[in-house]
Amino acid sequence: MHEIADEHLLANILANNDELAKHNREHFDAENIFAVNFMSAPGAGKTTLLSHLIPHFQKVYHPAVIEGDMVGNLDAERLAVTGAPVFQISTGRSCHLDAQMIARVLHGNDIHNQNNHKPSILFIENVGNLVCPAEFPLGEHRRIVLLSVTEGDDKPLKYPVIFHNADAVVFSKCDLLNHVDFDLENASQYVKNLNANCSVFALSTKQEGSLQPFATWLEQSIEKHQLSKGEYTNVHSHTR
Amino acid sequence: MPTEASICKIQIGEFRNVDPDSLAFAFDALKSNDPQTQNCQLEIKMISAEAICQSNHHSYHPAEANFYACTICGDGIGKLISGQELEIASIIMETVQIETMDETRKA
């Protein structure tokens, strides 16, 4: 005898992660924390970019970092030099951060630092990977993907999911543009094809001033969020 | 009466980073540990992506062949209306009839 248990089950396979991501978002909003998830392939320059962004934001905000790596704490040590609190997550064999890992950090630490009155910005540096991090929302307010010019301008076409889900794409190491076959116009067009609403920036930490448009975009994103405190929507939801 | 899962139907959208062969491999490894799932067959349905372009609201299939741009006007994706599914669509359960020795003798 056969019977269909529930023909309209449509159960989300990653529902546990998505529920925890929503929980993290509530945590962030309750504590006035603006969370930004940085994703890229290994070596695209996430840590170097953060080491320049943190001093910029320390003037007005209370920056903190969650550093995701499979092994070791080299990046966390580099960022701790800025004076910002850095919370290391060693993922072991896992190639991405998930919402459970972030929830553990939030529940065990005072990220906001209740003694200061500045709003907090939490930089989450994901594990270097252009595939899996796209599948695991963390509750972040903005998703940033870095693509260094040494990787090739065709990467948005090869990893469409992560670029489609990004709020902003940063082309990094642009001081090397004259030495590599990376067409900025093509790369920008591919990103815009995948997500017409995505903001695109080209910068180099070696070129002073080139970070400013991206930093301004982040500041404007924080201001917009503080005004709206928009409802959390899953990055994979069709109504995003 | 005891039940066993006989078929598990999964839907995977084209805009998810999920490889059907890898999913099937993991499913087979997991199902063998439980008598209620050990005979369960996995059926995977791939869902094609459908996008609405940002400026002109054309419906199109975003694919690498057209650089994911609208096939009518060349604009980018404003919204995906399908292709992000990752769902268990249904599970078919089988009720297992166990005949007792007495019932067998009566027959």
Interface residues (C-beta under 8 A of the other chain):
Chain A: M1 H2 E3 I4 A5 D6 E7 H8 L9 L10 A11 N12 I13 L14 V131 C132 A134 E135 L157 P160 V161 I162 H164 Q189 Y190 K192 N193 L194 N195 A196 N197 H236 S237 H238 R240
Chain B: S6 I10 Q11 F15 R16 N17 V18 C53 Q54 S55 P62 E64 F67 Y68 A69 D75 G76 I77 G78 K79 L80 I81 S82 Q84 L86 E87 I88 A89 S90 I91 I92 M93 E94 T95 Q97
